[in-house]
Amino acid sequence: MTEQKIPMTPAGYSRLRAELKQIKEVDRPENVRDIETALGHGDLRENAEYHAAKERQAQLDARMRYLESRIGMAQVIDPETVKEDKVTFGATVTMHDVENDQKVVYRIVGEDESDADKGKISLGAPIARAMLGKRVGDEVLVKLPKGDREYEVVRVEYKAIS
């Protein structure tokens, strides 16, 4: 069985590695000190500081495992190296919203990188799935809970995503 790869941009990969480093080198050691301090306060049954520090330890450990897993499965794809005229991972897609005559721009990124406020949408998002494989001039019909939305692809480009 082959291990599943998770596509992500170089910037997304760097952010995950930086967060993991922060947890290992700063957050975790601080948490260990917090636990030691709380232990010095006596009776653990009624020691809220101790219980809070142990809960934080569990959260940090879980996040560390998650990040290590994601980094281990990462398939880093630099959008600047993609030579496609159709929409794939890493594309910055400009579309015309037929319903309200507006232009919208979406960047297709990995799951851990999505940020709708910045126009970064996950490869698994309904609109991204509807765009995959489309070229300039193609229509994109997106099925959303509020109803179908129709777009036309105006531009597809591959550039660095920060």
C-alpha positions in Angstrom: 0.0 0.0 0.0 1.4 3.4 -1.0 1.4 6.3 1.4 -1.0 9.0 0.6 0.7 12.3 -0.5 -0.7 15.6 0.5 -0.1 18.4 -2.0 1.1 21.7 -0.6 3.0 24.8 -1.8 6.5 25.5 -0.6 5.1 28.4 1.6 2.5 26.0 3.2 5.2 23.4 3.8 7.5 26.1 5.4 4.7 27.3 7.7 4.0 23.7 9.0 7.7 23.2 9.6 8.0 26.5 11.4 5.0 25.7 13.6 6.4 22.3 14.5 9.8 23.9 15.4 8.0 26.5 17.6 6.1 23.7 19.5 9.3 21.6 19.9 11.7 24.4 20.9 9.5 26.9 22.7 5.9 25.8 23.6 6.7 22.3 24.8 9.6 23.4 27.1 7.5 26.2 28.5 4.7 23.7 29.2 7.2 21.3 30.9 8.2 24.2 33.2 4.5 25.0 33.9 3.9 21.4 34.9 6.9 21.4 37.2 5.8 24.7 38.8 2.3 23.4 39.3 3.6 20.2 40.9 5.4 22.3 43.5 2.0 23.7 44.6 1.0 20.5 46.4 -2.2 18.4 46.2 -2.8 17.5 42.5 -6.5 16.7 43.0 -7.3 20.4 43.5 -4.5 22.0 41.5 -6.1 23.8 38.6 -2.7 25.0 37.2 -1.5 21.4 37.0 -4.6 20.2 35.2 -4.5 23.1 32.8 -0.8 22.5 32.1 -1.4 18.8 31.5 -4.3 19.6 29.2 -2.1 22.0 27.3 0.6 19.2 27.1 -2.0 16.9 25.4 -3.0 19.6 22.9 0.7 20.3 22.0 1.4 16.6 21.7 -1.6 16.1 19.4 -0.7 19.1 17.2 2.9 17.9 17.0 1.8 14.5 15.9 -0.5 16.0 13.3 2.2 18.3 11.9 4.8 15.5 11.8 2.3 13.4 9.9 1.4 16.2 7.4 5.0 17.1 6.8 5.9 13.4 6.3 3.1 13.0 3.7 3.8 16.4 2.0 4.1 16.5 -1.8 5.6 20.0 -2.2 4.5 21.5 -5.5 5.9 24.9 -6.5 3.2 26.6 -8.7 6.0 28.5 -10.5 7.2 25.3 -12.0 3.8 24.1 -13.3 3.5 24.4 -17.0 -0.2 24.0 -17.6 -2.9 25.9 -19.4 -5.6 24.2 -17.4 -6.5 24.5 -13.8 -4.6 22.2 -11.4 -3.1 22.4 -7.9 -1.3 25.7 -7.4 -3.2 27.7 -10.0 -4.4 31.2 -9.5 -7.7 31.4 -11.3 -9.5 34.5 -12.3 -13.2 33.9 -13.0 -16.2 36.0 -14.0 -19.2 35.4 -11.8 -22.0 35.3 -14.4 -24.7 36.0 -11.8 -23.4 39.3 -10.4 -21.0 40.3 -13.2 -18.0 40.4 -10.8 -14.5 39.0 -11.1 -13.2 36.6 -8.4 -9.7 35.3 -8.0 -9.0 32.0 -6.3 -5.7 30.2 -5.5 -5.9 26.4 -5.3 -3.8 25.3 -2.3 -3.4 22.5 0.1 -5.9 21.7 2.9 -3.6 23.2 5.6 -3.1 26.4 3.6 -6.7 27.4 2.8 -7.8 30.9 3.8 -11.0 32.0 2.2 -10.5 35.6 3.3 -7.3 35.7 1.2 -8.8 33.8 -1.8 -6.9 30.6 -1.0 -9.2 27.6 -1.3 -8.4 24.0 -0.6 -8.0 21.5 -3.4 -11.0 19.7 -1.9 -13.4 22.7 -1.8 -16.4 22.4 -4.1 -15.4 25.3 -6.2 -11.8 24.1 -6.6 -13.1 20.6 -7.6 -15.4 22.2 -10.2 -12.5 24.2 -11.6 -10.0 21.4 -12.0 -9.2 20.7 -15.6 -10.9 23.8 -16.9 -9.2 26.3 -19.3 -9.7 29.9 -20.2 -13.1 30.4 -21.7 -14.6 27.3 -20.0 -17.7 27.5 -17.9 -17.6 26.3 -14.3 -20.8 25.2 -12.6 -20.5 25.0 -8.9 -23.1 23.2 -6.9 -23.5 24.9 -3.5 -26.0 24.5 -0.7 -27.5 27.9 -1.6 -27.9 26.8 -5.2 -25.8 26.5 -8.4 -23.3 29.2 -9.3 -22.0 29.8 -12.8 -18.5 31.2 -13.6 -16.4 31.6 -16.7 -12.6 31.1 -16.5 -10.9 34.3 -17.5 -7.3 33.6 -16.6 -5.2 30.7 -15.3 -1.7 31.4 -14.1 0.9 29.7 -11.9 2.9 32.0 -9.6 4.4 31.8 -6.1 1.8 31.6 -3.4 2.7 33.1 0.0 
